[in-house]
């Protein structure tokens, strides 16, 4: 008698591995004028971008976090002015450090069955630099970075100084017409991405 054919075990498709979403180290940088009017808000992948049509929820949350941090900038400046009036020779440090926390809703593309969008929340912190002309540069940085790591804080300081120098160079141009140019945006991106790659 012939042996019965071996049972065929159906092949079960293996679940497709889904990459964990990786939030950007720097979600956004903003240039705010001395009158607290935004000159440029530049967001990065995963965060709503004001460049595309009507504001989305992520953009509004980002703008709210930035403007809330401006209140802390004002407190830093007032404290310095009061100290100087009392004869304290200390001047305002252009690097203001951490101003306030922020929780952002991020959006990433996860490649599953042709691609889909995933939303998740991530903790960030707003850091700031202020120039002698009262230009404020804010950076929204992933929580955990620059807090207890002097190397990362040094990188952040350098990034904010470089962004300030970009503004000085642009504003010194006799044909300066604002920061909303592709050339300036591109230079901002180069500085931020170069420094963000050095965060551990």
C-alpha positions in Angstrom: 0.0 0.0 0.0 1.2 3.4 -0.9 2.0 5.8 2.0 -0.5 8.6 2.5 0.8 11.9 1.2 2.2 14.2 3.9 -0.1 16.8 5.1 0.6 20.2 3.6 0.9 22.9 6.3 -0.6 26.2 5.0 1.9 29.0 4.8 0.9 31.8 7.1 2.1 35.2 6.0 4.6 36.7 8.5 3.5 40.0 9.9 5.4 42.8 8.3 7.8 44.6 10.6 6.8 48.2 11.2 9.6 50.6 11.9 9.1 52.6 15.0 8.4 56.3 14.2 11.5 58.4 14.9 10.6 61.9 15.9 13.0 64.7 14.7 15.6 65.9 17.3 14.7 69.4 16.3 11.0 69.9 15.4 11.1 73.5 14.6 13.1 76.8 14.8 11.5 80.2 14.8 12.8 83.7 14.2 10.8 86.3 16.3 11.3 90.0 15.9 11.8 92.5 18.6 8.1 93.3 18.5 7.3 89.5 19.0 6.1 89.2 15.4 7.2 85.9 13.7 9.7 86.5 10.9 10.0 82.8 10.0 8.8 79.6 11.5 10.6 76.6 10.0 9.3 73.1 10.9 10.9 69.8 10.0 9.7 66.4 8.9 6.9 65.0 11.0 5.6 68.3 12.2 2.9 70.3 10.4 4.5 72.8 8.0 3.0 76.3 7.6 4.2 76.2 4.0 1.3 74.1 2.8 -2.1 75.8 2.7 -4.3 76.2 5.8 -2.8 75.6 9.2 -3.3 72.1 10.6 -3.8 71.1 14.2 0.0 70.3 14.6 0.9 73.7 13.3 -1.4 75.5 15.7 0.0 73.4 18.6 3.5 74.4 17.6 2.7 78.1 17.3 1.0 78.0 20.7 4.1 76.4 22.2 6.3 79.1 20.6 4.2 82.0 21.8 3.9 80.6 25.3 7.7 80.4 25.5 7.9 84.1 24.5 6.5 85.0 27.9 9.5 83.4 29.5 11.8 85.3 27.3 10.2 88.5 28.5 10.7 87.4 32.1 14.4 86.8 31.5 14.9 90.2 30.0 13.0 92.0 32.8 15.0 90.2 35.5 18.3 91.2 33.8 17.1 94.8 33.5 16.2 95.0 37.2 19.5 93.5 38.1 21.4 96.1 36.1 19.3 98.9 37.7 20.5 97.7 41.1 24.1 97.9 40.0 24.6 94.2 39.1 27.2 94.2 36.3 26.0 91.0 34.8 24.6 91.2 31.3 21.9 89.0 29.8 23.3 85.8 28.5 22.3 85.5 24.8 21.6 81.8 25.4 18.5 81.7 27.5 18.4 77.9 27.8 15.2 75.9 28.4 12.1 78.1 28.5 9.2 75.7 28.6 8.0 72.1 27.8 5.8 71.3 24.9 3.8 68.2 23.8 3.5 68.0 20.0 1.4 65.7 17.8 3.6 64.4 15.1 2.8 62.8 11.8 4.9 60.1 10.1 4.5 57.9 7.1 4.7 54.2 8.0 5.1 52.0 4.9 2.4 49.4 5.4 0.3 48.1 2.5 1.3 51.0 0.3 1.8 53.6 3.0 -0.3 55.1 5.8 0.0 58.0 8.2 0.5 57.6 11.9 0.0 60.3 14.5 1.6 60.2 17.9 2.5 62.5 20.7 6.1 63.4 21.7 7.6 65.6 24.5 9.7 68.5 23.4 11.3 71.5 25.1 11.6 75.1 23.8 15.1 76.7 24.0 16.0 80.2 23.1 18.7 82.7 22.0 18.2 86.5 22.1 20.4 89.0 20.3 21.4 92.5 21.4 18.7 93.8 18.9 16.1 91.7 20.7 15.7 89.1 17.9 14.6 85.9 19.4 15.5 82.5 18.0 13.5 79.6 19.4 14.3 75.9 18.9 11.8 73.1 19.8 14.1 70.2 20.8 13.2 66.6 21.7 12.8 66.1 25.4 15.9 64.5 27.1 18.4 66.3 24.8 20.6 69.1 26.1 19.4 68.7 29.7 22.2 66.8 31.4 24.6 66.5 28.5 27.1 69.4 28.2 28.1 68.3 24.7 24.6 68.4 23.4 24.0 71.7 25.0 27.1 73.0 23.4 25.8 71.8 20.0 22.5 73.6 20.7 24.2 76.8 21.6 26.3 76.6 18.4 23.2 76.0 16.3 21.4 79.0 17.8 24.5 81.2 17.2 24.8 80.1 13.6 21.1 80.8 13.0 21.5 84.2 14.5 24.5 84.8 12.2 22.4 83.7 9.2 19.9 86.4 10.1 22.6 89.1 10.5 24.0 88.2 7.1 20.6 88.3 5.5 19.5 91.6 7.2 22.8 93.2 6.2 22.0 92.8 2.5 20.8 96.1 1.1 18.2 94.2 -0.9 16.9 92.4 2.2 13.2 91.7 1.8 12.5 89.4 4.7 13.3 85.8 5.7 10.6 84.1 3.6 12.9 83.1 0.8 13.9 79.7 -0.4 17.6 80.5 -0.1 17.3 81.5 3.6 15.1 78.5 4.4 17.6 76.2 2.8 20.4 77.6 4.9 18.4 77.3 8.0 17.8 73.6 7.2 21.5 73.0 6.6 22.4 74.4 10.0 19.7 72.6 11.9 20.3 69.2 10.2 24.0 69.5 10.6 23.7 70.2 14.3 20.9 67.7 14.9 23.0 64.9 13.5 25.5 65.5 16.4 22.9 64.8 19.1 23.4 61.4 20.7 
